[in-house]
Amino acid sequence: MAETTATERRLRDLKRSIVEARAVPMSASCMLNRADTLAVIDSIINGLEEDLESRAKVESATSSRRGWDIVDQTEIVQEARTRAARIEAKAKAEQEELLAEADRYVETRLAAFEAELQVTLSRVGVMRERLMSRVKEENDEESHTTIMPRWNL
């Protein structure tokens, strides 16, 4: 159901005022307050102007949208969309190429770092072995030297 406008409500109020107005005896006429009735009619006229302006705006927007629908169907728009799709596809291909290149660079740098780490680990292992052999030699020397306990007599 359509939304009721202010103008429609005012017209219903005016009708109700006329229906409920005091009847003139022996006549089909009724008695209404002239100032009140004229004020209601003026507000209805003003409301009608606003409603018509509003309707004109809606019709203009609808017509404008229809115009855009027609433009969307033109050859120029179709050509622009095709060109945009080509540009987007090219940009995606370039993006993928750059990502692959970046991945290759990072892989190369990580491989070099891994090789350096292996050399360092190897050196650390050699140094630990030397240290352990020295500690073992010192332990062996101490075990050959016997310390005699002192007896206090």
MARLO-555148 format. One line per field, with one value per residue (C-alpha): residue number from 1; residue in one letter; x, y, z. Coordinates in steps of 0.2 Angstrom, whole numbers, plus 5000, padded with zeros to 4 digits. Example, Ala and Ser with C-alpha at 12.3 -4.5 7.8 and 13.67 -1.06 7.14 Angstrom:
k = [1  2]
r = [a  s]
c1 = [5062  5068]
c2 = [4978  4995]
c3 = [5039  5036]
end
This chain:
k = [1  2  3  4  5  6  7  8  9  10  11  12  13  14  15  16  17  18  19  20  21  22  23  24  25  26  27  28  29  30  31  32  33  34  35  36  37  38  39  40  41  42  43  44  45  46  47  48  49  50  51  52  53  54  55  56  57  58  59  60  61  62  63  64  65  66  67  68  69  70  71  72  73  74  75  76  77  78  79  80  81  82  83  84  85  86  87  88  89  90  91  92  93  94  95  96  97  98  99  100  101  102  103  104  105  106  107  108  109  110  111  112  113  114  115  116  117  118  119  120  121  122  123  124  125  126  127  128  129  130  131  132  133  134  135  136  137  138  139  140  141  142  143  144  145  146  147  148  149  150  151  152  153]
r = [m  a  e  t  t  a  t  e  r  r  l  r  d  l  k  r  s  i  v  e  a  r  a  v  p  m  s  a  s  c  m  l  n  r  a  d  t  l  a  v  i  d  s  i  i  n  g  l  e  e  d  l  e  s  r  a  k  v  e  s  a  t  s  s  r  r  g  w  d  i  v  d  q  t  e  i  v  q  e  a  r  t  r  a  a  r  i  e  a  k  a  k  a  e  q  e  e  l  l  a  e  a  d  r  y  v  e  t  r  l  a  a  f  e  a  e  l  q  v  t  l  s  r  v  g  v  m  r  e  r  l  m  s  r  v  k  e  e  n  d  e  e  s  h  t  t  i  m  p  r  w  n  l]
c1 = [5000  5007  5012  4999  5006  5002  4991  4980  4979  4973  4960  4953  4953  4943  4931  4928  4925  4912  4904  4903  4899  4882  4868  4858  4840  4830  4845  4859  4871  4882  4890  4909  4921  4927  4944  4948  4942  4952  4968  4965  4963  4979  4989  4982  4987  5005  5006  5001  5015  5027  5020  5021  5039  5043  5035  5044  5061  5057  5052  5067  5078  5069  5071  5089  5092  5084  5096  5111  5104  5104  5121  5127  5121  5131  5146  5158  5154  5156  5173  5178  5173  5183  5198  5197  5197  5212  5221  5216  5222  5239  5241  5237  5250  5263  5259  5261  5278  5284  5279  5288  5304  5303  5301  5316  5326  5321  5325  5342  5346  5339  5350  5366  5361  5359  5376  5384  5375  5381  5399  5397  5389  5404  5416  5407  5407  5426  5429  5418  5428  5445  5438  5431  5448  5457  5445  5448  5467  5466  5455  5466  5481  5472  5467  5486  5491  5486  5486  5490  5480  5489  5489  5491  5500]
c2 = [5000  5017  5029  5042  5060  5075  5082  5066  5067  5085  5081  5067  5079  5092  5079  5073  5092  5094  5077  5081  5100  5106  5105  5120  5116  5111  5112  5101  5115  5114  5127  5128  5141  5150  5155  5137  5130  5142  5138  5119  5123  5133  5120  5107  5119  5121  5102  5099  5110  5100  5083  5088  5094  5078  5068  5078  5074  5055  5055  5065  5053  5038  5046  5049  5031  5025  5037  5028  5011  5016  5023  5007  4998  5009  5003  5015  5008  4991  4996  5004  4988  4977  4989  4989  4970  4969  4982  4973  4956  4964  4971  4954  4946  4959  4957  4938  4940  4952  4940  4926  4937  4942  4924  4919  4933  4928  4909  4914  4925  4911  4898  4909  4912  4893  4889  4902  4895  4877  4884  4892  4877  4866  4878  4878  4859  4859  4871  4861  4845  4854  4860  4843  4835  4848  4845  4826  4828  4838  4825  4811  4820  4823  4805  4799  4811  4804  4815  4806  4811  4819  4809  4819  4808]
c3 = [5000  4995  5009  5014  5010  5021  5008  5008  5027  5026  5013  5024  5039  5028  5022  5040  5046  5032  5037  5055  5053  5060  5047  5042  5045  5030  5019  5012  5018  5033  5044  5045  5052  5037  5044  5049  5033  5022  5033  5029  5011  5010  5019  5006  4991  4999  5002  4984  4977  4988  4982  4964  4966  4975  4961  4948  4956  4957  4938  4933  4943  4935  4918  4921  4926  4910  4900  4909  4904  4886  4888  4896  4880  4868  4858  4867  4884  4878  4871  4887  4897  4885  4886  4905  4906  4895  4906  4922  4915  4910  4928  4935  4924  4929  4947  4946  4937  4951  4964  4956  4954  4972  4977  4967  4975  4993  4989  4983  4998  5010  5001  5003  5022  5024  5017  5028  5043  5039  5038  5055  5062  5056  5064  5080  5080  5077  5091  5103  5098  5102  5118  5123  5119  5129  5144  5142  5142  5158  5166  5161  5168  5185  5186  5184  5197  5214  5229  5244  5259  5273  5289  5305  5317]
end
